[in-house]
Amino acid sequence: MARQNFGFGGGANMQQLMRQAQKMQQQMAEAQEKLDAAEYEAASGGGMVQVKVSGKREITSIVIDPQVVDPDDIEMLQDLILAAVNEALRKGEEARENTMGKMVPGGMGGMF
């Protein structure tokens, strides 16, 4: 009975494939570390509210210009904070998707 190869080309090619997979795994781990260490910043209200988030998706800083604090319009301040936080998080996610998506073979992007 003939032995089927299933397109792997024998043991030598399988070892090469395993080495490539290990290398890709290492590169992805290094990229993940860099992304986690990165910081993303966004502002709203013309810079009146500034937010920083870490690559781990944690808010690390919120700076509010005292001029934007109006006790009669707390809703506007809340909206500015939400807008800045969401934009900073979006920037972090975009960077994560761009970085990790470049390392994943075609059709597997969106996993991160």
Rosetta blueprint (number, residue, H / E / L):
1 M L
2 A L
3 R L
4 Q L
5 N L
6 F L
7 G L
8 F L
9 G L
10 G L
11 G H
12 A H
13 N H
14 M H
15 Q H
16 Q H
17 L H
18 M H
19 R H
20 Q H
21 A H
22 Q H
23 K H
24 M H
25 Q H
26 Q H
27 Q H
28 M H
29 A H
30 E H
31 A H
32 Q H
33 E H
34 K H
35 L H
36 D H
37 A H
38 A L
39 E E
40 Y E
41 E E
42 A E
43 A E
44 S E
45 G L
46 G L
47 G L
48 M L
49 V E
50 Q E
51 V E
52 K E
53 V E
54 S E
55 G L
56 K L
57 R L
58 E L
59 I E
60 T E
61 S E
62 I E
63 V E
64 I E
65 D L
66 P H
67 Q H
68 V H
69 V L
70 D L
71 P L
72 D L
73 D L
74 I H
75 E H
76 M H
77 L H
78 Q H
79 D H
80 L H
81 I H
82 L H
83 A H
84 A H
85 V H
86 N H
87 E H
88 A H
89 L H
90 R H
91 K H
92 G H
93 E H
94 E H
95 A H
96 R H
97 E H
98 N H
99 T H
100 M H
101 G H
102 K L
103 M L
104 V L
105 P L
106 G L
107 G L
108 M L
109 G L
110 G L
111 M L
112 F L
